[in-house]
Amino acid sequence: MPKVKAGASAPRKKAQTEPVQTDSTPASSILFGLVMVVGLIVAGAALLGGSLSQMEQRWATALDGVSRRVGISVERVEVIGLEHEPGLARLVRDAAMIVPGENMFRADPHLIRHRVERTQRVDNVNVYRLWPDTLMIRVDAARPTALWFDGQDWSVVDSRGRTLSDQAPGSHAGLLRTTGSGATDALPELVEALAAHPRLRARIDLAQRVSLRRWDLVLETGMRVSLPPDTDLRHGLRRLDSLDADGTLSLLAAARLDLRLPERSTLTPLVPLQSESEAA
């Protein structure tokens, strides 16, 4: 029999490890849970005696109450930029549809901006939430830019081609006069392009929209200038301005100047030229 040495330890048995079991939640259980949550919401709405929309309103009202208690509700609605037009400022404030005490989180700046823009009475609308209790609406009043004749009456329109029903055409006789189908839609681009040529702008008596794609300008001398399509509008105005730089157009007895073709100008005489046989 083999001897056991003193101090020698008996061999240790290897530790047995049990496999770790992980619980997995079946997808069906998750789906069942979601269905139960929806069911509870519907049941709660029924118990409250109303629909889901009514429940949402009650929830929103409760949140408004909490926001007032913690000091993050709308207490002031400030309209900046219309200090000299109180009537228009009231219109903007009403269009915003925000009442004191409403939850600041529910005062969506994008939604409010769209509401104010729909009045078609203001430009450059910006809405800011000034925490914790102020809503600021920064706007500019829409300014009369041109007169438009619809075939029956004259109307005042702003730089975006919107009709300003509260403005009397007779009070704006110095504005650019426009006519033709689609003139109001194309007016913003024309006004912007003419801003680079103030001297030429002062000489235009009427701008007529033609075929929904270009303009004819009638100068104060009576000459009609046919501009190229809108894609070349700015280039056509530069050509016209350069031709009139030294006052040449004022001296020409022409009924029409055609600039529709690139790099080509055609003049139609005011009185047709007689042939040699007619002159004899």
Backbone as JSON, one array per atom type, in Angstrom:
{
  "sequence": "MPKVKAGASAPRKKAQTEPVQTDSTPASSILFGLVMVVGLIVAGAALLGGSLSQMEQRWATALDGVSRRVGISVERVEVIGLEHEPGLARLVRDAAMIVPGENMFRADPHLIRHRVERTQRVDNVNVYRLWPDTLMIRVDAARPTALWFDGQDWSVVDSRGRTLSDQAPGSHAGLLRTTGSGATDALPELVEALAAHPRLRARIDLAQRVSLRRWDLVLETGMRVSLPPDTDLRHGLRRLDSLDADGTLSLLAAARLDLRLPERSTLTPLVPLQSESEAA",
  "N": [[0.86, -1.19, 0.0], [0.61, 2.12, -0.84], [2.39, 4.75, 0.75], [1.23, 7.58, 2.53], [2.29, 10.75, 2.25], [3.3, 13.02, 4.76], [1.62, 16.05, 5.29], [0.71, 16.25, 2.74], [-1.93, 17.08, 0.58], [-5.24, 16.07, -0.11], [-6.36, 15.28, -3.39], [-8.24, 17.77, -5.13], [-11.64, 17.92, -6.11], [-12.94, 18.74, -9.26], [-14.77, 21.77, -9.68], [-18.18, 21.77, -10.24], [-20.04, 23.31, -12.7], [-23.13, 24.82, -13.21], [-25.26, 25.2, -15.98], [-26.21, 28.52, -17.02], [-29.4, 29.73, -16.99], [-31.43, 31.63, -19.09], [-34.18, 33.8, -19.14], [-36.53, 34.1, -21.64], [-38.71, 36.28, -23.29], [-41.55, 35.55, -24.95], [-42.56, 36.73, -28.19], [-45.25, 36.77, -28.56], [-46.24, 37.22, -26.02], [-45.48, 39.86, -25.55], [-46.97, 41.16, -27.51], [-49.49, 40.53, -26.58], [-49.48, 41.96, -24.2], [-49.38, 44.63, -25.13], [-51.86, 44.77, -26.4], [-53.5, 44.51, -24.18], [-52.91, 46.9, -22.83], [-53.9, 48.84, -24.62], [-56.55, 48.07, -24.51], [-57.16, 48.66, -21.84], [-56.95, 51.44, -21.91], [-59.03, 52.14, -23.64], [-61.16, 51.09, -22.16], [-60.95, 52.71, -19.91], [-61.58, 55.19, -21.01], [-64.21, 54.72, -21.67], [-65.33, 54.35, -19.14], [-65.04, 56.88, -18.13], [-66.98, 58.11, -19.46], [-66.78, 59.03, -22.1], [-65.22, 59.54, -25.34], [-62.03, 58.55, -26.83], [-60.84, 60.92, -27.66], [-62.01, 62.75, -25.94], [-60.96, 61.86, -23.58], [-58.28, 62.43, -24.04], [-58.43, 65.22, -24.08], [-59.15, 65.71, -21.42], [-56.86, 64.81, -20.2], [-54.98, 66.6, -21.24], [-55.96, 68.96, -20.11], [-55.48, 68.42, -17.45], [-52.68, 68.34, -17.48], [-52.19, 71.0, -18.11], [-53.01, 72.21, -15.77], [-51.08, 71.22, -14.0], [-48.79, 72.36, -15.12], [-49.27, 75.05, -14.66], [-49.07, 75.14, -11.9], [-46.39, 74.59, -11.48], [-45.22, 76.67, -12.74], [-44.73, 76.88, -15.58], [-46.44, 77.68, -17.6], [-48.18, 79.43, -20.25], [-48.16, 82.78, -19.81], [-47.98, 85.26, -20.98], [-48.5, 86.63, -24.2], [-46.67, 88.0, -26.6], [-46.55, 90.31, -29.23], [-44.35, 91.33, -31.56], [-43.17, 93.97, -33.58], [-45.38, 95.13, -34.65], [-46.07, 97.46, -33.39], [-47.1, 99.94, -34.07], [-49.43, 99.32, -35.27], [-51.98, 98.44, -33.9], [-54.44, 97.12, -34.38], [-53.83, 95.15, -36.29], [-52.01, 93.73, -34.78], [-53.67, 92.63, -32.83], [-55.14, 90.93, -34.46], [-53.16, 89.07, -35.19], [-52.54, 87.99, -32.68], [-54.97, 86.78, -32.03], [-55.11, 84.93, -34.1], [-53.06, 83.2, -33.41], [-54.15, 81.6, -31.45], [-53.64, 81.0, -28.75], [-54.08, 80.82, -25.35], [-53.85, 82.46, -22.15], [-52.36, 80.56, -19.56], [-52.15, 78.16, -20.83], [-50.34, 75.14, -21.4], [-46.86, 75.44, -21.76], [-45.37, 73.6, -23.19], [-47.16, 72.66, -25.04], [-47.54, 74.76, -26.72], [-46.82, 74.96, -29.71], [-44.33, 76.24, -31.71], [-44.07, 76.02, -34.55], [-46.64, 75.29, -35.44], [-48.09, 77.51, -34.58], [-46.89, 79.53, -36.1], [-47.74, 78.83, -38.69], [-50.48, 79.24, -38.4], [-50.6, 82.02, -38.03], [-49.5, 82.93, -40.43], [-51.5, 82.23, -42.19], [-53.29, 84.31, -42.08], [-52.57, 86.04, -44.04], [-51.73, 88.64, -43.88], [-49.35, 89.41, -42.9], [-45.72, 89.28, -42.88], [-42.57, 87.42, -42.74], [-42.73, 85.74, -40.35], [-41.95, 84.72, -37.12], [-41.75, 82.58, -34.35], [-41.26, 82.29, -30.89], [-40.55, 80.51, -27.9], [-40.23, 81.75, -24.79], [-38.9, 80.74, -22.06], [-39.87, 80.82, -18.59], [-42.58, 81.38, -19.23], [-43.51, 82.91, -21.43], [-44.66, 83.68, -24.69], [-43.45, 84.69, -27.74], [-44.17, 86.44, -30.68], [-42.8, 87.33, -33.62], [-43.21, 89.54, -36.19], [-43.65, 91.09, -39.45], [-45.54, 93.66, -40.92], [-47.44, 93.08, -43.85], [-46.55, 94.75, -46.77], [-47.86, 97.13, -49.1], [-47.19, 96.58, -52.51], [-47.7, 96.49, -55.26], [-50.14, 97.27, -57.82], [-52.9, 95.47, -59.02], [-54.78, 94.59, -61.83], [-57.67, 92.9, -62.42], [-59.22, 92.66, -64.62], [-61.61, 93.77, -64.11], [-61.55, 95.28, -61.69], [-59.19, 97.2, -59.73], [-56.69, 96.06, -57.47], [-54.82, 96.09, -54.41], [-51.71, 94.59, -53.88], [-49.31, 92.64, -52.02], [-45.73, 92.06, -51.54], [-45.6, 89.37, -51.95], [-47.57, 88.8, -53.67], [-50.1, 88.67, -52.58], [-53.45, 89.64, -52.05], [-54.33, 92.68, -50.56], [-56.92, 93.36, -48.86], [-57.74, 95.4, -47.23], [-56.63, 97.71, -48.12], [-56.83, 100.65, -50.03], [-56.86, 101.05, -53.51], [-56.7, 103.62, -54.67], [-55.14, 105.02, -52.9], [-52.59, 104.34, -53.41], [-51.28, 105.16, -55.76], [-48.75, 105.38, -56.85], [-47.62, 102.88, -57.05], [-46.29, 99.95, -58.73], [-48.02, 99.02, -61.59], [-49.87, 96.21, -62.55], [-51.07, 93.57, -64.69], [-52.99, 90.92, -66.22], [-53.41, 87.34, -66.55], [-52.31, 85.29, -63.91], [-50.49, 87.11, -62.96], [-50.17, 87.93, -60.27], [-49.05, 85.69, -59.06], [-46.52, 85.55, -60.22], [-45.45, 87.92, -59.54], [-43.73, 88.39, -57.18], [-41.11, 87.54, -58.0], [-40.62, 89.28, -60.13], [-40.66, 91.8, -58.87], [-38.48, 91.54, -57.13], [-36.41, 91.25, -58.99], [-36.51, 93.72, -60.34], [-35.68, 95.39, -58.33], [-32.97, 95.66, -58.49], [-32.63, 97.49, -60.46], [-33.37, 100.39, -60.12], [-33.68, 102.84, -61.52], [-34.71, 102.08, -64.0], [-37.02, 100.85, -63.09], [-38.52, 103.07, -62.26], [-39.4, 104.06, -64.64], [-41.3, 102.4, -65.65], [-44.57, 101.93, -66.64], [-46.56, 100.0, -66.74], [-46.86, 96.53, -66.08], [-47.36, 93.66, -67.81], [-48.59, 90.42, -67.66], [-47.83, 87.63, -69.68], [-49.02, 84.83, -71.26], [-48.57, 83.25, -69.02], [-45.88, 82.91, -68.58], [-43.98, 84.9, -69.08], [-43.12, 88.48, -69.18], [-44.48, 91.57, -70.41], [-43.38, 94.87, -70.58], [-44.61, 98.11, -70.27], [-43.41, 101.16, -71.03], [-43.06, 104.55, -69.77], [-43.06, 106.17, -71.95], [-44.71, 104.91, -73.68], [-43.72, 102.87, -75.18], [-43.63, 99.38, -75.75], [-42.08, 96.71, -74.18], [-40.95, 93.56, -74.79], [-40.14, 91.03, -72.74], [-37.85, 88.26, -72.17], [-38.61, 84.73, -71.41], [-39.38, 83.73, -67.97], [-37.17, 82.33, -66.98], [-35.02, 83.68, -68.02], [-35.36, 86.21, -67.09], [-33.95, 88.11, -65.44], [-31.64, 88.53, -66.92], [-32.75, 89.66, -69.22], [-33.73, 92.07, -68.16], [-31.36, 93.32, -67.45], [-30.25, 93.74, -69.97], [-32.15, 95.51, -71.03], [-31.87, 97.66, -69.26], [-29.26, 98.46, -69.81], [-29.52, 99.32, -72.45], [-30.99, 101.57, -72.07], [-29.37, 103.19, -70.66], [-28.13, 105.59, -71.45], [-30.29, 107.1, -72.09], [-31.29, 106.46, -74.56], [-33.55, 104.99, -75.34], [-35.62, 106.73, -74.81], [-35.49, 108.49, -76.86], [-36.13, 107.12, -79.1], [-38.48, 106.56, -81.64], [-40.35, 104.28, -81.31], [-42.62, 101.56, -81.31], [-42.4, 99.11, -80.15], [-40.1, 97.02, -78.41], [-38.37, 94.19, -78.8], [-37.13, 91.72, -76.82], [-37.03, 89.03, -76.59], [-35.52, 87.03, -77.8], [-32.31, 85.68, -77.17], [-29.54, 87.86, -76.89], [-30.36, 89.41, -79.0], [-32.0, 92.19, -80.29], [-35.01, 93.65, -81.29], [-36.58, 96.26, -82.95], [-39.72, 97.77, -83.37], [-41.04, 100.14, -85.46], [-42.76, 103.17, -84.56], [-44.45, 104.32, -86.44], [-45.29, 102.66, -89.36], [-42.78, 102.09, -91.82], [-42.72, 103.63, -94.96], [-42.84, 102.24, -98.23], [-40.65, 102.66, -101.12], [-42.2, 103.04, -103.42], [-44.6, 103.85, -102.31], [-43.78, 106.16, -101.07], [-43.15, 107.73, -103.25]],
  "CA": [[0.0, 0.0, 0.0], [1.48, 3.31, -0.91], [2.36, 5.6, 1.92], [0.77, 8.96, 2.36], [3.26, 11.66, 2.82], [2.77, 14.04, 5.68], [1.42, 17.4, 4.7], [0.14, 16.19, 1.39], [-3.39, 17.31, 0.58], [-5.98, 15.18, -1.0], [-6.7, 15.94, -4.67], [-9.54, 18.44, -5.14], [-12.54, 17.61, -7.22], [-13.27, 19.88, -10.1], [-16.08, 22.38, -9.38], [-19.16, 21.58, -11.29], [-20.79, 24.53, -13.01], [-24.43, 24.58, -13.81], [-25.55, 26.16, -17.07], [-27.05, 29.66, -16.65], [-30.62, 29.76, -17.79], [-31.96, 32.98, -19.32], [-35.6, 33.83, -19.46], [-36.86, 34.79, -22.89], [-40.13, 36.61, -23.36], [-42.05, 35.31, -26.31], [-43.15, 37.9, -28.86], [-46.7, 36.74, -28.37], [-46.55, 37.83, -24.72], [-45.36, 41.31, -25.71], [-48.14, 41.61, -28.26], [-50.66, 40.44, -25.7], [-49.4, 43.08, -23.26], [-49.78, 45.86, -25.82], [-53.31, 44.73, -26.59], [-54.13, 44.76, -22.89], [-52.77, 48.33, -22.52], [-54.89, 49.55, -25.42], [-57.87, 47.75, -23.97], [-57.37, 49.42, -20.61], [-57.18, 52.85, -22.27], [-60.39, 52.24, -24.17], [-62.09, 50.88, -21.05], [-60.92, 53.9, -19.06], [-62.33, 56.24, -21.68], [-65.64, 54.41, -21.55], [-65.74, 54.6, -17.76], [-65.12, 58.33, -17.95], [-68.17, 58.6, -20.15], [-66.47, 59.75, -23.33], [-64.37, 58.88, -26.33], [-60.6, 58.75, -26.61], [-60.53, 62.34, -27.83], [-62.39, 63.42, -24.69], [-59.97, 61.49, -22.57], [-57.08, 63.2, -24.35], [-58.68, 66.59, -23.65], [-59.06, 65.74, -19.96], [-55.44, 64.65, -19.86], [-54.32, 67.87, -21.55], [-56.37, 69.92, -19.1], [-54.75, 68.1, -16.21], [-51.3, 68.79, -17.65], [-52.18, 72.47, -18.03], [-53.09, 72.55, -14.36], [-49.77, 70.95, -13.4], [-47.83, 73.34, -15.62], [-49.5, 76.33, -13.96], [-48.59, 75.04, -10.52], [-44.92, 74.61, -11.45], [-44.76, 77.93, -13.34], [-44.29, 76.78, -16.97], [-47.59, 77.88, -18.48], [-48.13, 80.69, -21.0], [-48.78, 83.9, -19.1], [-47.97, 86.43, -21.86], [-48.3, 86.47, -25.64], [-46.16, 89.27, -27.07], [-46.44, 90.48, -30.67], [-43.3, 92.31, -31.8], [-43.08, 94.42, -34.95], [-46.62, 95.8, -35.05], [-46.37, 98.41, -32.32], [-47.88, 101.06, -34.6], [-50.63, 98.78, -35.9], [-52.6, 97.62, -32.85], [-55.48, 96.27, -34.92], [-53.19, 93.99, -36.89], [-51.41, 92.96, -33.69], [-54.75, 91.84, -32.23], [-55.45, 89.86, -35.4], [-52.1, 88.07, -35.07], [-52.7, 87.33, -31.38], [-56.14, 85.91, -32.13], [-54.8, 83.83, -35.02], [-52.17, 82.26, -32.74], [-55.02, 80.69, -30.71], [-52.99, 80.64, -27.5], [-54.72, 81.53, -24.24], [-53.04, 82.41, -20.92], [-52.56, 79.36, -18.75], [-51.89, 76.95, -21.61], [-49.05, 74.5, -21.18], [-45.82, 75.94, -22.66], [-44.93, 72.52, -24.06], [-48.17, 72.48, -26.08], [-47.51, 75.93, -27.6], [-45.89, 74.56, -30.76], [-43.98, 77.41, -32.53], [-44.31, 75.78, -35.98], [-48.08, 75.35, -35.66], [-48.52, 78.9, -34.39], [-46.42, 80.3, -37.25], [-48.63, 78.55, -39.82], [-51.76, 79.9, -38.13], [-50.45, 83.46, -38.25], [-49.27, 83.15, -41.86], [-52.76, 82.06, -42.91], [-54.02, 85.58, -42.12], [-52.12, 86.71, -45.27], [-51.6, 90.06, -43.59], [-48.03, 89.66, -42.32], [-44.56, 88.61, -43.48], [-41.43, 87.13, -41.86], [-43.27, 85.31, -39.07], [-41.09, 83.89, -36.28], [-42.38, 82.34, -33.05], [-40.28, 81.84, -29.91], [-40.97, 80.25, -26.53], [-39.28, 82.31, -23.81], [-39.23, 80.03, -20.82], [-40.86, 79.73, -18.45], [-44.0, 81.73, -19.31], [-43.79, 83.93, -22.46], [-44.64, 83.32, -26.1], [-43.19, 85.89, -28.53], [-44.42, 86.32, -32.11], [-42.12, 88.43, -34.31], [-43.76, 89.62, -37.55], [-43.66, 92.37, -40.17], [-46.78, 93.87, -41.66], [-47.34, 92.98, -45.3], [-46.53, 96.1, -47.33], [-48.34, 97.27, -50.49], [-46.08, 96.53, -53.45], [-48.14, 96.71, -56.64], [-51.57, 97.28, -58.11], [-53.22, 94.44, -60.0], [-56.08, 94.74, -62.47], [-58.16, 91.56, -62.74], [-60.14, 92.75, -65.74], [-62.75, 94.57, -63.68], [-61.19, 96.21, -60.63], [-57.8, 97.24, -59.26], [-56.47, 95.62, -56.09], [-53.47, 96.28, -53.88], [-51.09, 93.32, -53.51], [-48.03, 92.81, -51.34], [-44.56, 91.55, -52.27], [-45.8, 87.96, -52.23], [-48.7, 88.68, -54.58], [-51.35, 88.48, -51.85], [-54.33, 90.8, -52.1], [-54.56, 93.36, -49.28], [-58.29, 93.83, -49.01], [-57.99, 96.6, -46.42], [-55.91, 98.83, -48.72], [-57.55, 101.27, -51.15], [-55.97, 101.3, -54.65], [-56.51, 105.04, -54.9], [-54.13, 105.56, -51.98], [-51.27, 103.82, -53.78], [-51.17, 105.41, -57.2], [-47.36, 105.29, -57.29], [-47.13, 101.5, -57.09], [-46.19, 99.29, -60.03], [-49.31, 98.5, -62.05], [-49.74, 94.91, -63.22], [-52.3, 92.99, -65.22], [-52.78, 89.65, -66.89], [-53.62, 86.12, -65.77], [-51.11, 84.77, -63.26], [-49.56, 88.19, -62.63], [-49.89, 87.98, -58.83], [-48.16, 84.58, -58.69], [-45.17, 85.81, -60.71], [-45.03, 89.26, -59.12], [-42.57, 88.44, -56.28], [-39.84, 87.44, -58.74], [-40.43, 90.51, -60.9], [-40.33, 92.89, -57.94], [-37.11, 91.32, -56.66], [-35.48, 91.51, -60.09], [-36.51, 95.16, -60.62], [-35.01, 96.11, -57.24], [-31.58, 95.91, -58.91], [-32.65, 98.5, -61.52], [-34.33, 101.4, -59.67], [-33.95, 103.86, -62.55], [-35.61, 101.45, -64.96], [-38.31, 100.64, -62.41], [-39.25, 104.33, -62.23], [-39.9, 104.38, -65.97], [-42.3, 101.41, -66.06], [-45.95, 102.34, -66.38], [-47.42, 98.83, -66.58], [-46.25, 95.22, -66.32], [-48.43, 92.76, -68.23], [-48.21, 89.01, -67.71], [-48.15, 87.07, -70.99], [-48.97, 83.37, -71.42], [-48.16, 82.62, -67.76], [-44.45, 82.54, -68.64], [-43.08, 86.03, -69.24], [-43.72, 89.8, -68.99], [-44.33, 92.75, -71.27], [-43.33, 96.11, -69.82], [-44.99, 99.32, -71.01], [-42.68, 102.28, -70.44], [-43.82, 105.8, -69.69], [-43.14, 106.74, -73.31], [-45.66, 104.14, -74.46], [-43.06, 101.74, -75.82], [-43.85, 98.07, -75.13], [-40.87, 95.89, -74.19], [-41.25, 92.14, -74.6], [-39.03, 90.38, -72.05], [-37.76, 86.8, -72.39], [-39.28, 83.94, -70.36], [-38.94, 83.97, -66.6], [-35.85, 81.76, -66.74], [-34.01, 84.67, -68.42], [-35.91, 87.52, -66.74], [-32.93, 89.02, -64.94], [-30.76, 88.88, -68.04], [-33.49, 90.58, -70.07], [-33.79, 93.39, -67.52], [-30.02, 93.92, -67.56], [-30.12, 94.23, -71.35], [-32.99, 96.7, -71.18], [-31.28, 98.75, -68.5], [-28.06, 98.94, -70.51], [-29.96, 100.06, -73.63], [-31.57, 102.85, -71.65], [-28.42, 103.85, -69.77], [-27.86, 106.97, -71.9], [-31.53, 107.73, -72.5], [-31.54, 106.17, -75.98], [-34.93, 104.54, -75.56], [-36.53, 107.87, -74.76], [-35.41, 109.23, -78.12], [-36.56, 106.28, -80.2], [-39.91, 106.57, -81.96], [-40.63, 102.87, -81.55], [-43.78, 101.06, -80.59], [-42.1, 97.86, -79.45], [-38.75, 96.52, -78.35], [-38.48, 92.75, -78.55], [-35.91, 91.15, -76.23], [-37.32, 87.63, -76.28], [-34.42, 86.19, -78.27], [-31.06, 86.04, -76.49], [-28.54, 88.66, -77.59], [-30.92, 90.01, -80.21], [-33.03, 93.19, -79.99], [-35.75, 94.03, -82.49], [-37.42, 97.44, -82.77], [-40.84, 97.99, -84.29], [-41.27, 101.59, -85.52], [-44.06, 103.67, -84.12], [-45.21, 104.46, -87.69], [-44.68, 101.78, -90.36], [-42.0, 102.76, -92.85], [-43.31, 103.56, -96.29], [-41.97, 101.72, -99.28], [-40.25, 103.71, -102.07], [-43.31, 103.35, -104.33], [-45.59, 104.64, -101.55], [-43.22, 107.49, -100.81], [-43.23, 108.49, -104.49]],
  "C": [[0.88, 1.22, 0.0], [1.31, 4.17, 0.32], [1.92, 7.0, 1.57], [1.74, 9.86, 3.04], [2.6, 12.68, 3.71], [2.67, 15.38, 4.98], [0.83, 17.4, 3.34], [-1.36, 16.33, 1.46], [-4.04, 16.4, -0.43], [-6.34, 15.93, -2.28], [-8.11, 16.5, -4.63], [-10.36, 18.01, -6.35], [-12.84, 18.88, -8.0], [-14.66, 20.4, -9.79], [-17.0, 22.2, -10.56], [-19.96, 22.85, -11.48], [-22.09, 24.18, -13.7], [-24.69, 25.61, -14.91], [-26.52, 27.24, -16.6], [-28.24, 29.7, -17.59], [-31.11, 31.2, -17.9], [-33.41, 32.88, -19.71], [-35.82, 34.61, -20.74], [-38.36, 35.02, -22.94], [-40.62, 36.42, -24.77], [-42.67, 36.58, -26.88], [-44.64, 37.95, -28.67], [-47.1, 37.38, -27.05], [-46.47, 39.35, -24.81], [-46.57, 41.86, -26.44], [-49.38, 41.58, -27.4], [-50.67, 41.59, -24.7], [-49.82, 44.39, -23.88], [-51.28, 45.92, -26.03], [-54.03, 45.03, -25.28], [-54.05, 46.24, -22.52], [-53.79, 49.15, -23.29], [-56.29, 49.3, -24.9], [-58.17, 48.52, -22.71], [-57.64, 50.89, -20.9], [-58.6, 53.04, -22.76], [-61.41, 52.08, -23.06], [-62.13, 52.1, -20.14], [-61.69, 55.04, -19.68], [-63.82, 55.99, -21.56], [-66.15, 54.69, -20.15], [-65.87, 56.1, -17.47], [-66.29, 58.93, -18.71], [-67.87, 59.34, -21.43], [-65.57, 58.95, -24.23], [-62.91, 59.1, -25.98], [-60.21, 60.21, -26.74], [-60.89, 63.12, -26.57], [-61.41, 63.1, -23.58], [-58.67, 62.27, -22.77], [-57.24, 64.65, -23.88], [-58.58, 66.71, -22.13], [-57.61, 65.64, -19.5], [-54.68, 65.95, -20.12], [-54.69, 68.93, -20.53], [-55.65, 69.69, -17.79], [-53.3, 68.55, -16.3], [-51.18, 70.3, -17.57], [-52.21, 72.9, -16.57], [-51.76, 72.34, -13.66], [-48.76, 72.0, -13.83], [-48.02, 74.69, -14.94], [-48.94, 76.29, -12.54], [-47.06, 75.09, -10.45], [-44.35, 75.81, -12.19], [-44.25, 77.84, -14.76], [-45.5, 76.85, -17.91], [-47.46, 79.25, -19.16], [-48.88, 81.77, -20.23], [-48.87, 85.14, -19.97], [-47.75, 86.0, -23.3], [-47.92, 87.84, -26.19], [-46.04, 89.27, -28.59], [-45.47, 91.63, -30.93], [-43.27, 92.67, -33.29], [-44.31, 95.16, -35.44], [-47.05, 96.81, -34.01], [-47.24, 99.57, -32.79], [-49.15, 100.6, -35.33], [-51.35, 97.87, -34.91], [-53.69, 96.69, -33.36], [-54.92, 95.0, -35.53], [-52.54, 93.11, -35.83], [-52.47, 92.09, -33.01], [-55.13, 90.68, -33.15], [-54.43, 88.73, -35.3], [-52.25, 87.29, -33.76], [-53.89, 86.38, -31.4], [-55.85, 84.69, -33.01], [-53.9, 82.78, -34.36], [-52.94, 81.23, -31.92], [-54.35, 80.14, -29.45], [-53.6, 81.48, -26.38], [-53.81, 81.44, -23.01], [-53.39, 81.18, -20.1], [-52.3, 78.07, -19.51], [-50.48, 76.45, -21.37], [-48.03, 75.0, -22.21], [-45.36, 74.85, -23.64], [-45.9, 72.31, -25.22], [-48.21, 73.66, -27.05], [-46.45, 75.71, -28.68], [-45.58, 75.76, -31.66], [-44.29, 77.22, -34.01], [-45.81, 75.88, -36.3], [-48.59, 76.78, -35.55], [-48.09, 79.75, -35.59], [-47.34, 80.08, -38.46], [-49.99, 79.22, -39.62], [-51.69, 81.39, -38.45], [-50.26, 83.75, -39.74], [-50.57, 83.04, -42.66], [-53.62, 83.33, -42.92], [-53.72, 86.34, -43.41], [-52.04, 88.23, -45.09], [-50.21, 90.42, -43.07], [-46.97, 88.88, -43.08], [-43.53, 88.31, -42.4], [-41.88, 86.74, -40.46], [-42.27, 84.4, -38.36], [-41.72, 83.79, -34.9], [-41.34, 81.75, -32.11], [-40.98, 81.56, -28.57], [-39.89, 80.77, -25.59], [-39.64, 81.74, -22.45], [-39.01, 80.94, -19.61], [-42.3, 80.1, -18.85], [-44.38, 82.71, -20.42], [-43.69, 83.34, -23.86], [-44.49, 84.6, -26.91], [-43.39, 85.6, -30.01], [-43.82, 87.54, -32.79], [-42.58, 88.44, -35.76], [-43.51, 91.01, -38.14], [-44.99, 92.48, -40.9], [-46.52, 93.73, -43.15], [-47.49, 94.37, -45.91], [-47.08, 96.12, -48.76], [-47.16, 97.38, -51.44], [-46.5, 96.87, -54.87], [-49.66, 96.79, -56.68], [-51.84, 96.24, -59.19], [-54.64, 94.64, -60.51], [-56.54, 93.36, -62.94], [-59.11, 91.53, -63.92], [-61.37, 93.57, -65.42], [-62.36, 95.65, -62.67], [-59.69, 96.11, -60.34], [-57.76, 96.79, -57.81], [-55.03, 95.91, -55.7], [-52.93, 94.92, -53.45], [-49.75, 93.58, -52.84], [-46.91, 92.14, -52.15], [-44.66, 90.07, -52.59], [-47.01, 87.72, -53.13], [-50.03, 88.46, -53.9], [-52.15, 89.77, -51.86], [-54.52, 91.37, -50.69], [-55.91, 94.04, -49.36], [-58.57, 95.11, -48.24], [-57.29, 97.84, -46.98], [-56.67, 99.33, -49.94], [-56.57, 101.54, -52.3], [-55.7, 102.77, -54.9], [-55.46, 105.68, -54.01], [-52.72, 105.13, -52.34], [-51.04, 103.97, -55.29], [-49.74, 105.25, -57.71], [-46.81, 103.89, -57.39], [-47.07, 100.99, -58.53], [-47.56, 98.72, -60.4], [-49.08, 97.22, -62.83], [-51.11, 94.44, -63.7], [-51.96, 91.68, -65.89], [-52.97, 88.46, -65.98], [-52.29, 85.61, -65.21], [-50.12, 85.83, -62.83], [-49.2, 88.18, -61.14], [-48.95, 86.85, -58.4], [-46.72, 84.86, -59.09], [-44.61, 87.14, -60.21], [-43.83, 89.27, -58.19], [-41.23, 88.39, -57.01], [-39.57, 88.71, -59.54], [-40.0, 91.66, -60.0], [-38.89, 92.76, -57.45], [-36.1, 91.64, -57.76], [-35.38, 93.0, -60.4], [-35.81, 95.96, -59.53], [-33.56, 96.43, -57.59], [-31.49, 97.0, -59.97], [-33.65, 99.61, -61.15], [-34.66, 102.46, -60.72], [-34.92, 103.32, -63.6], [-36.99, 101.26, -64.35], [-39.16, 101.92, -62.42], [-39.88, 104.67, -63.57], [-40.99, 103.43, -66.45], [-43.69, 101.89, -65.67], [-46.85, 101.15, -66.11], [-46.6, 97.57, -66.86], [-47.38, 94.24, -66.62], [-47.9, 91.34, -68.33], [-48.72, 88.4, -69.01], [-47.96, 85.55, -70.95], [-48.43, 82.65, -70.19], [-46.67, 82.27, -67.72], [-43.5, 83.71, -68.79], [-43.86, 87.32, -69.06], [-43.52, 90.69, -70.2], [-44.34, 93.97, -70.37], [-43.71, 97.27, -70.73], [-44.32, 100.5, -70.32], [-43.52, 103.54, -70.47], [-43.94, 106.49, -71.04], [-44.18, 106.04, -74.17], [-45.04, 102.96, -75.17], [-43.32, 100.46, -75.02], [-42.58, 97.25, -75.29], [-41.25, 94.45, -73.88], [-40.02, 91.46, -74.0], [-39.01, 88.9, -72.36], [-38.5, 86.05, -71.29], [-38.64, 84.14, -68.99], [-37.56, 83.42, -66.3], [-34.73, 82.73, -67.11], [-34.46, 86.1, -68.06], [-34.82, 88.51, -66.32], [-31.97, 89.46, -66.05], [-31.45, 89.87, -68.97], [-33.57, 91.98, -69.48], [-32.44, 94.08, -67.58], [-29.8, 94.48, -68.96], [-30.92, 95.51, -71.55], [-32.4, 97.9, -70.45], [-30.06, 99.31, -69.2], [-28.44, 99.73, -71.76], [-30.47, 101.45, -73.27], [-30.61, 103.66, -70.78], [-28.17, 105.3, -70.16], [-29.12, 107.67, -72.39], [-31.91, 107.45, -73.94], [-33.0, 105.8, -76.22], [-35.92, 105.69, -75.56], [-36.57, 108.63, -76.08], [-35.94, 108.42, -79.3], [-38.07, 106.37, -80.4], [-40.31, 105.15, -82.34], [-41.83, 102.45, -80.72], [-43.44, 99.85, -79.75], [-40.62, 97.55, -79.53], [-38.83, 95.06, -77.93], [-37.14, 92.21, -78.07], [-36.08, 89.66, -75.95], [-36.21, 86.68, -76.73], [-33.12, 86.61, -77.6], [-30.11, 86.8, -77.42], [-29.06, 89.24, -78.9], [-32.06, 90.94, -79.82], [-33.68, 93.63, -81.28], [-36.68, 95.18, -82.16], [-38.51, 97.47, -83.83], [-41.15, 99.47, -84.31], [-42.67, 101.97, -85.07], [-45.0, 103.85, -85.3], [-44.55, 103.57, -88.72], [-43.96, 102.57, -91.44], [-42.68, 102.57, -94.2], [-42.31, 102.99, -97.28], [-41.65, 102.86, -100.26], [-41.4, 104.06, -103.0], [-44.36, 104.19, -103.63], [-45.09, 106.05, -101.31], [-43.3, 108.36, -102.06], [-44.68, 108.95, -104.73]]
}
